[in-house]
Amino acid sequence: MKLLYFILVAVSFSGLTACGASKNTVPANSAFEAFDSFNTVFLDSAKYIYKNTTADSAAVDRWGGAAAIWCQPMYADMAMNAMLLARKEGDKTREKQYRDLANKIIDGNVSHYLNFDFDNNDTNRGWFIYDDIQWWTITMARAAKILHRDDCRKLAEKSFARVWYGSPKVGDTGSYADPRKGLGGGMFWQWQPLENPKANSAGDGKMSCINFPTVVAAMLLYDLTPANRKPDVSPAKWTNSYGSFSRPHYETKERYLEMAKEIYEWSAEKLGDMSTGMIVDNRHGDSRGGHPLLYNQGTFIGAAALLYKATGDSAYLDNAKAGADYSINVLSENGYLPWAHNHNNPYDQGSLEQGIYPAIWAQYMDILINECGQKQYRDFIDKNIKAGMRNRNSAGVCDGELGIPTPDDQLIGSYAGSSLPALMLLFNDK
């Protein structure tokens, strides 16, 4: 039976890659090939940020061909994952190639997005919603560790603080819904209006896409923070019509863990069903709303898995596995990851951006599978990868619906185009 399995695997890749037989279910060379094709099609190599779709010749700005600000960090993650895979394979040439690429992508984004001035709420190249900032917190924390860039650590701590505490320049009251102030706990999704915002109230939207990423970000910063760090004695302070505010430049290690636990506990109860692993999209006051989405499942899995790694509490691991089971057994269709776009209007911008969901999910399933030892999910992932490899177009790109062939004349967003390489770069050895 084992011999037959390896024969079938070898046959399934014949004609798709020239790397020959491999001990890996997904040969590393095939992963590099898929990622290189993705970059050929979508990377604006003049600026090192990514384009919106195959119809765009350059990534000018938000309204001129650039991929969404909140999705750019996922592409930087992919470059770092390619570097780590090359290192694992002992391929020093590719390791340097992808390290250089990851650094250029990060530097290109910092340059394009106003030098990461998180207090600049310009709606074209600035920061105007909490989760956009927090996605970058996560990637900059990863870059600090993987690329050994202390500037990225500083930016990650700066962005986390801006989200949690608010901005003296923008005038918002921060994403943290402090229960001591009657705000009910959790994290608010946005400030409104974008100029001269009102103070958030308890009934305002608290979306999964800010709550679980906040847990992930806090845990990654917890990992980076030295145990002997003292609290910031000179936080930024300001006063406006809503009161007096204080924003530390950084937190202690213990405080990051405390923040992560608090937001996780609120979110798991208010946004999730731990008996099934289902995560809803949002909460307004006492009302839960929105159907489950793959990226929210992913960040929930990542939040729980990171807390499990830090604490050893098996309840976190059980929840992470429940979230993965729900993703695979309920959300997925015919054994393939769902691309939650609007089938009636698939090329609407909001619909296109949902194509990034599988790449986000993959990033956090990597923690559950490869760091927490939950290998039972690999068959499902391998099925998706093999289908995506079969269904690439002549440019080597597969749309987000991995089980369906991608025609050469089909418009593809960089978002959905990331699904296959994101999975391949993370899942190799079986």
C-alpha positions as CSV (number, residue, x, y, z in Angstrom):
1,M,0.0,0.0,0.0
2,K,2.8,2.4,0.9
3,L,4.6,1.6,-2.4
4,L,1.4,2.3,-4.3
5,Y,1.0,5.6,-2.6
6,F,4.4,6.8,-3.6
7,I,3.9,5.7,-7.2
8,L,0.6,7.6,-7.3
9,V,2.3,10.7,-5.9
10,A,5.1,10.5,-8.5
11,V,2.6,10.1,-11.3
12,S,0.5,13.0,-10.2
13,F,3.4,15.3,-10.5
14,S,4.8,14.0,-13.7
15,G,4.5,16.7,-16.4
16,L,4.1,19.4,-13.8
17,T,7.6,19.7,-12.6
18,A,11.0,18.7,-13.8
19,C,12.4,18.1,-10.4
20,G,11.9,14.3,-10.5
21,A,11.0,12.0,-7.7
22,S,11.0,13.5,-4.2
23,K,10.5,12.4,-0.6
24,N,8.1,15.4,-0.3
25,T,4.4,15.3,-1.1
26,V,4.9,18.7,-2.6
27,P,8.5,19.1,-3.9
28,A,10.1,22.3,-2.8
29,N,11.1,23.1,-6.4
30,S,7.4,23.1,-7.3
31,A,6.6,25.5,-4.5
32,F,9.4,27.9,-5.6
33,E,8.1,27.6,-9.2
34,A,4.6,28.5,-8.1
35,F,5.8,31.5,-6.0
36,D,8.1,32.7,-8.8
37,S,5.1,32.6,-11.2
38,F,3.0,34.5,-8.8
39,N,5.7,37.2,-8.5
40,T,6.2,37.4,-12.3
41,V,2.5,38.1,-12.8
42,F,1.6,40.3,-9.8
43,L,4.8,42.0,-8.3
44,D,5.5,45.5,-9.4
45,S,9.2,45.2,-9.3
46,A,9.7,49.0,-9.7
47,K,8.1,49.6,-6.2
48,Y,8.1,46.1,-4.7
49,I,4.5,46.2,-3.8
50,Y,1.9,43.9,-5.4
51,K,-0.7,44.7,-8.1
52,N,-4.4,44.3,-7.8
53,T,-5.2,42.0,-10.7
54,T,-3.8,40.6,-14.0
55,A,-5.3,43.6,-15.7
56,D,-3.0,46.1,-13.9
57,S,0.3,47.0,-15.4
58,A,1.6,48.8,-12.2
59,A,0.8,49.3,-8.6
60,V,0.3,53.0,-8.5
61,D,-1.9,53.5,-5.5
62,R,-5.2,52.3,-3.9
63,W,-7.2,53.5,-6.9
64,G,-4.5,52.8,-9.5
65,G,-3.7,49.1,-9.6
66,A,-2.2,48.5,-6.2
67,A,-3.4,45.5,-4.1
68,A,-5.3,46.4,-0.9
69,I,-3.1,47.7,1.9
70,W,-4.3,44.9,4.3
71,C,-3.3,42.2,1.8
72,Q,0.2,43.3,1.0
73,P,1.6,41.9,4.3
74,M,0.4,38.4,3.3
75,Y,2.6,38.6,0.3
76,A,5.6,39.6,2.4
77,D,4.8,36.6,4.6
78,M,5.0,34.4,1.5
79,A,8.5,35.7,0.7
80,M,9.6,35.0,4.2
81,N,8.1,31.5,4.0
82,A,10.0,30.9,0.7
83,M,13.2,31.9,2.4
84,L,12.6,29.5,5.3
85,L,11.7,26.7,2.9
86,A,15.0,27.3,1.0
87,R,16.9,27.2,4.3
88,K,15.2,23.9,5.2
89,E,16.2,22.5,1.8
90,G,19.8,23.7,2.2
91,D,19.5,25.9,-0.9
92,K,21.6,28.9,0.1
93,T,21.2,30.6,-3.3
94,R,17.4,30.7,-3.0
95,E,17.6,31.5,0.7
96,K,19.5,34.7,-0.1
97,Q,17.2,35.4,-3.1
98,Y,14.0,35.2,-1.1
99,R,15.5,37.0,1.9
100,D,16.4,39.9,-0.4
101,L,13.0,39.8,-1.9
102,A,11.3,39.8,1.5
103,N,13.3,42.8,2.6
104,K,12.6,44.7,-0.6
105,I,8.8,44.0,-0.2
106,I,8.8,45.3,3.3
107,D,10.9,48.3,2.4
108,G,8.7,49.0,-0.7
109,N,5.6,48.9,1.4
110,V,7.0,51.1,4.1
111,S,8.0,53.7,1.4
112,H,4.6,53.5,-0.3
113,Y,2.5,53.6,2.8
114,L,3.8,56.9,4.1
115,N,6.8,55.4,6.0
116,F,4.3,53.5,8.2
117,D,3.1,56.6,9.9
118,F,0.1,54.9,11.5
119,D,-1.3,58.3,12.7
120,N,-1.8,59.4,9.1
121,N,-5.3,58.5,8.0
122,D,-5.0,59.4,4.3
123,T,-7.4,57.1,2.6
124,N,-5.2,56.4,-0.4
125,R,-1.8,55.5,1.0
126,G,-2.4,55.8,4.8
127,W,-4.2,54.1,7.6
128,F,-8.0,54.3,8.1
129,I,-9.2,51.2,9.7
130,Y,-7.9,49.2,12.7
131,D,-7.5,45.8,11.1
132,D,-5.5,47.1,8.2
133,I,-2.9,48.3,10.7
134,Q,-3.0,45.1,12.8
135,W,-2.4,42.8,9.8
136,W,0.9,44.7,9.3
137,T,1.7,44.3,13.0
138,I,1.7,40.6,12.5
139,T,3.9,40.6,9.5
140,M,6.4,43.1,10.9
141,A,6.7,41.0,14.1
142,R,7.4,38.0,11.9
143,A,10.0,40.0,9.9
144,A,11.6,41.1,13.2
145,K,12.2,37.5,14.1
146,I,12.8,35.9,10.7
147,L,14.8,38.7,9.0
148,H,16.4,39.9,12.2
149,R,15.2,43.5,11.6
150,D,14.8,45.5,14.8
151,D,13.2,48.3,12.8
152,C,10.4,45.9,12.1
153,R,10.0,45.1,15.8
154,K,9.8,48.8,16.6
155,L,7.2,49.3,13.8
156,A,5.2,46.3,15.0
157,E,5.1,47.6,18.6
158,K,4.2,51.1,17.3
159,S,1.3,49.8,15.2
160,F,0.0,47.6,18.0
161,A,-0.1,50.5,20.4
162,R,-1.8,52.7,17.8
163,V,-4.6,50.2,17.3
164,W,-5.1,49.5,21.0
165,Y,-4.9,53.0,22.4
166,G,-5.9,55.4,19.6
167,S,-4.1,58.3,18.0
168,P,-3.5,61.9,19.2
169,K,-3.5,63.1,15.6
170,V,-6.5,61.2,14.3
171,G,-8.5,61.7,17.5
172,D,-10.0,58.2,17.8
173,T,-10.4,56.5,21.1
174,G,-8.7,53.3,20.2
175,S,-9.8,49.8,19.2
176,Y,-9.8,48.4,22.7
177,A,-13.3,48.3,24.1
178,D,-12.3,48.7,27.7
179,P,-15.0,47.0,29.9
180,R,-14.1,49.3,32.8
181,K,-15.4,52.1,30.7
182,G,-18.7,50.3,29.9
183,L,-17.5,49.4,26.4
184,G,-18.1,45.7,26.8
185,G,-14.7,44.2,25.9
186,G,-13.1,43.1,22.7
187,M,-11.8,45.3,19.9
188,F,-13.7,47.8,17.8
189,W,-13.2,47.4,14.0
190,Q,-13.1,51.1,12.9
191,W,-13.3,54.7,13.8
192,Q,-16.0,56.9,12.2
193,P,-16.0,59.3,10.6
194,L,-12.5,59.0,9.3
195,E,-11.9,62.7,10.0
196,N,-12.7,64.0,13.5
197,P,-14.0,60.6,14.7
198,K,-16.6,60.1,17.4
199,A,-15.8,58.0,20.4
200,N,-16.7,54.4,20.0
201,S,-19.7,53.1,22.0
202,A,-20.4,49.6,23.3
203,G,-22.7,48.8,20.4
204,D,-20.3,49.6,17.6
205,G,-18.9,46.8,15.4
206,K,-16.4,44.4,16.9
207,M,-15.4,42.2,14.0
208,S,-13.5,38.9,14.1
209,C,-11.0,40.4,11.6
210,I,-9.6,42.7,14.3
211,N,-10.1,40.6,17.4
212,F,-8.3,37.4,16.5
213,P,-5.5,39.2,14.7
214,T,-5.0,41.3,17.8
215,V,-4.4,38.1,19.8
216,V,-2.0,36.8,17.1
217,A,-0.1,40.1,17.1
218,A,0.1,40.2,20.9
219,M,1.5,36.7,21.0
220,L,4.1,37.4,18.4
221,L,5.2,40.5,20.3
222,Y,5.2,38.4,23.5
223,D,7.6,36.1,21.8
224,L,9.9,38.9,20.8
225,T,9.9,40.8,24.1
226,P,12.7,40.2,26.6
227,A,11.5,38.9,30.0
228,N,13.2,41.6,31.9
229,R,11.7,44.6,30.1
230,K,10.2,47.3,32.3
231,P,7.0,49.2,31.5
232,D,7.4,52.4,29.4
233,V,7.8,55.3,31.8
234,S,7.4,58.0,29.1
235,P,4.2,57.1,27.2
236,A,2.7,59.5,24.7
237,K,-0.1,61.5,26.4
238,W,-2.8,63.7,25.0
239,T,-6.2,65.2,25.8
240,N,-9.2,65.8,23.6
241,S,-12.9,66.3,24.0
242,Y,-13.3,62.6,24.9
243,G,-10.8,62.6,27.8
244,S,-7.2,62.1,28.6
245,F,-5.2,59.3,26.9
246,S,-1.9,57.5,27.3
247,R,-0.2,55.3,24.7
248,P,2.9,53.4,25.7
249,H,5.5,52.9,23.1
250,Y,5.8,49.2,24.0
251,E,4.5,46.7,26.6
252,T,6.2,44.2,28.9
253,K,6.3,40.5,28.0
254,E,3.7,39.8,30.7
255,R,1.4,42.5,29.5
256,Y,1.4,41.3,25.9
257,L,0.3,37.8,27.1
258,E,-2.3,39.4,29.4
259,M,-3.7,41.4,26.4
260,A,-3.8,38.3,24.2
261,K,-5.6,36.2,26.8
262,E,-8.2,38.9,27.5
263,I,-9.1,39.5,23.8
264,Y,-9.1,35.8,23.1
265,E,-11.4,34.9,25.9
266,W,-13.9,37.7,24.9
267,S,-13.7,36.7,21.2
268,A,-14.0,33.0,21.7
269,E,-17.2,33.6,23.8
270,K,-18.7,36.4,21.8
271,L,-17.7,35.6,18.3
272,G,-17.4,31.9,18.4
273,D,-19.0,28.6,19.2
274,M,-16.4,26.4,20.8
275,S,-18.5,23.3,20.6
276,T,-18.3,23.4,16.8
277,G,-15.3,25.7,16.1
278,M,-17.4,28.1,14.2
279,I,-16.4,31.8,14.1
280,V,-19.0,34.4,13.1
281,D,-18.0,37.6,11.3
282,N,-19.0,40.3,13.8
283,R,-20.8,41.5,16.9
284,H,-22.8,44.7,17.5
285,G,-23.8,45.0,21.1
286,D,-25.5,41.8,22.0
287,S,-26.1,40.7,18.4
288,R,-23.9,38.4,16.5
289,G,-23.9,38.5,12.8
290,G,-22.3,37.5,9.5
291,H,-21.6,34.1,8.2
292,P,-18.3,32.2,9.0
293,L,-15.4,33.1,6.7
294,L,-12.2,31.2,6.2
295,Y,-9.8,34.0,7.2
296,N,-11.6,34.4,10.5
297,Q,-11.3,30.7,11.1
298,G,-7.6,31.0,10.3
299,T,-6.8,33.7,12.7
300,F,-8.9,32.0,15.4
301,I,-6.8,28.8,14.8
302,G,-3.6,30.8,15.0
303,A,-4.6,32.7,18.1
304,A,-5.5,29.5,20.0
305,A,-2.5,27.6,18.8
306,L,-0.1,30.4,19.8
307,L,-1.7,30.6,23.3
308,Y,-1.4,26.8,23.5
309,K,2.3,26.9,22.7
310,A,2.9,29.7,25.3
311,T,0.9,28.2,28.1
312,G,0.6,24.5,27.5
313,D,-3.2,24.7,28.2
314,S,-4.8,22.0,26.1
315,A,-8.1,23.8,26.0
316,Y,-6.5,26.2,23.5
317,L,-5.3,23.3,21.3
318,D,-8.8,21.7,21.4
319,N,-10.3,25.0,20.2
320,A,-7.8,25.4,17.4
321,K,-8.5,21.9,16.2
322,A,-12.3,22.6,16.4
323,G,-11.7,25.7,14.2
324,A,-9.7,23.6,11.7
325,D,-12.4,20.9,11.6
326,Y,-15.1,23.4,11.0
327,S,-13.1,25.0,8.1
328,I,-12.6,21.6,6.4
329,N,-15.9,19.8,7.2
330,V,-18.4,22.6,7.0
331,L,-17.0,25.6,5.1
332,S,-15.1,23.7,2.4
333,E,-16.9,22.3,-0.7
334,N,-16.2,19.0,-2.2
335,G,-12.9,18.8,-0.3
336,Y,-11.7,22.2,-1.6
337,L,-11.0,25.4,0.3
338,P,-13.8,28.0,-0.2
339,W,-13.1,31.2,-2.0
340,A,-15.9,33.3,-0.4
341,H,-16.3,35.7,-3.3
342,N,-19.6,36.9,-4.6
343,H,-20.4,34.5,-7.5
344,N,-22.9,37.0,-8.9
345,N,-20.2,39.8,-8.9
346,P,-16.8,38.1,-8.7
347,Y,-14.8,41.0,-10.0
348,D,-16.1,43.6,-7.5
349,Q,-13.1,44.8,-5.5
350,G,-14.5,43.6,-2.2
351,S,-15.1,40.3,-3.7
352,L,-11.7,40.1,-5.2
353,E,-10.0,40.8,-1.9
354,Q,-11.7,37.7,-0.3
355,G,-9.4,35.6,-2.5
356,I,-6.7,36.2,0.1
357,Y,-8.6,34.1,2.7
358,P,-7.0,30.7,1.9
359,A,-3.5,32.2,2.2
360,I,-4.3,33.6,5.6
361,W,-5.8,30.3,6.7
362,A,-2.7,28.5,5.5
363,Q,-0.4,30.7,7.6
364,Y,-2.2,29.7,10.8
365,M,-2.8,26.1,9.9
366,D,1.0,25.9,9.6
367,I,1.3,26.7,13.3
368,L,-1.3,24.0,14.2
369,I,0.1,21.3,11.9
370,N,3.8,21.9,11.9
371,E,4.4,23.5,15.3
372,C,1.6,21.7,17.3
373,G,1.9,18.3,15.6
374,Q,-1.6,18.1,14.2
375,K,-0.7,16.2,11.0
376,Q,-4.3,14.9,10.4
377,Y,-5.1,17.9,8.3
378,R,-2.4,17.3,5.7
379,D,-4.4,15.0,3.4
380,F,-7.0,17.8,2.9
381,I,-4.3,20.4,2.2
382,D,-2.4,18.0,-0.2
383,K,-5.6,17.5,-2.2
384,N,-6.0,21.2,-2.6
385,I,-2.4,21.7,-3.6
386,K,-2.4,18.9,-6.2
387,A,-5.6,20.2,-7.7
388,G,-4.2,23.7,-7.9
389,M,-1.1,22.5,-9.6
390,R,-3.2,20.7,-12.2
391,N,-5.4,23.8,-12.8
392,R,-2.9,26.5,-13.3
393,N,-3.0,28.6,-16.5
394,S,-0.1,29.0,-18.9
395,A,1.4,31.7,-16.7
396,G,1.6,29.2,-13.8
397,V,-1.1,30.9,-11.8
398,C,-4.2,29.2,-10.4
399,D,-7.3,31.2,-9.4
400,G,-8.6,30.7,-5.9
401,E,-11.0,27.9,-6.8
402,L,-8.3,25.3,-6.8
403,G,-10.5,22.5,-8.1
404,I,-11.4,24.3,-11.3
405,P,-9.1,24.9,-14.3
406,T,-8.0,28.6,-14.7
407,P,-8.4,29.8,-18.3
408,D,-5.7,32.0,-19.8
409,D,-8.1,34.8,-20.5
410,Q,-9.6,34.9,-16.9
411,L,-9.0,38.0,-14.8
412,I,-7.3,37.0,-11.6
413,G,-6.7,39.0,-8.5
414,S,-3.4,38.7,-6.7
415,Y,-5.5,37.7,-3.7
416,A,-6.9,34.5,-5.2
417,G,-3.7,33.9,-7.1
418,S,-1.8,33.7,-3.7
419,S,-3.8,30.6,-2.6
420,L,-1.7,27.9,-4.3
421,P,1.8,29.3,-3.6
422,A,0.9,30.1,0.0
423,L,-0.1,26.5,0.6
424,M,2.8,25.1,-1.2
425,L,5.4,27.1,0.6
426,L,4.2,26.0,4.0
427,F,3.3,22.3,3.4
428,N,6.0,20.1,2.0
429,D,7.1,17.2,4.1
430,K,4.3,14.8,5.0
